[in-house]
Amino acid sequence: MRGFGQLEAEIMERLWSWGRPATVREVVDDLNAVRPVAYTTVNTVADILFRKGFLHRAKEGRAWVYEPVRSREAYTAEVMREVLGGAGDPRAALMLFVDGMDEGQAAVLREALADRPADGDR
């Protein structure tokens, strides 16, 4: 899995934040409020995201309606696992990651680790 390109990320962010299926027209209209983008371009990129397995789509009338397959959090966790798995020294990578956290992020990490079930409980 790799990160998204700019337009892929913009499409995914909108769909994640809306929390509902949406048509390409809705995405285009929202993007055009920020910058110009062609309907055909967004349609092509949404189709690519579907073929890559990031979006689900269903026909509604003549239009495709798209929604994310995974939540933003599930996608982020998968990217983090992949990056960590590619690190030569995962412990060193984790330590550098933790060292770069602000206190609020570190508190969230401590809380998440405390709430994590033991290996036998999964």
N, C-alpha and C positions, 0 to 999 in steps of 0.2 A: 504494500500500500504506500502510496506517496501522497504528498500534500496536494491540495487543489491549486489549479491555476487561478488567476485573478477573477475571471468571470464565473468559473465553477464555484469559487468561494462565495462570491456575491449571491449567486443563486441559492446555494445551500444555506447561507446565513438568513436569507429572507424566509425560506421554507421552515427552517428551525424556529425562527422568532415568531412566525405566524402560528405555528402549531396546528396547521390544518392543510389539507391538500389545496393546490392552487394550479391554475392554468398558466401557460406560457404568457398569455396576454397580461395577466395580473402581475407577473414578474417583470415583464417589459415595461409596463406602465410605471411600476415602482422604481425601476432602474432609471427610466427616462426623467424622473424627477431630480435625479442626481447628475446624470450624464447621458448623452445620446447613445442608444444601442439599438440595433435592428432586430426586429421580431425574428427573422430567419436565423440570426446569430444565436440568440437565446434558445430558440427551438433546437438548433443543432447541438448546443452545449448541454441542454437538458437531456437530449437523446443519448449523448455520450455518457452523461452521469448515470442514466438508466442502464446502458450496456455495461458500464463498469460495476454495477451493483449498488450504487449509492442511492438511487431513487427507485421507487415503485411508481408505476403509472397505470391508470385505468381510463377507459374511454368514457367521456361524458358528452353525449351528443356527438358533435364532430371534433371536439377538442380532447386532447390528452390532459388529464389532471395528474399532477406529480406530488409525491410526498416522500420525505426521507425514509430510508429503510431503517436507519439507526438514529438515535438521538445524538445531539452535538457532543454530549458527554461520553457516549459509547465510542463515537468516532475518535475523539481526543484520546481516550484511554488506549485504543488500538494503535494510534500513531505513536504514543509514548512507549508502549510495549515493543513496537517494531524498532524504534530508534534505540531503545535500551538494549534490545537483543543484538543490534549491530555494533554496539560499543565494544572496543577491544577489552576494556576493563569496566564492566558494569558498575562495580562498587565505586570506582573513582568518578564515573559519570554521574551516579546518583549523589555522591557527596558534593560535587560541583553544582549540581542542580539545586540541592538543598541549601548550599551556601549562598546561592543567588536569590533565595526567597526573602520576602519581607516578613515581618513578624506575624502579620495576619495570615499569610499563606502558610507559614510554619505552624501556626496554631491549628489551621484546618487540617494539615497533614497529621499532626499529633492526634487530633480528634479522630480522624479516619483510621489511623493505625490502632487506636484504642478500641474502636468499634468493630474492627475486623475480626471475623470468627477465627478460632483456632483451626489448624489444618484438619483435625478430626471432625470438625463441625460443618464442613462444607459438603 
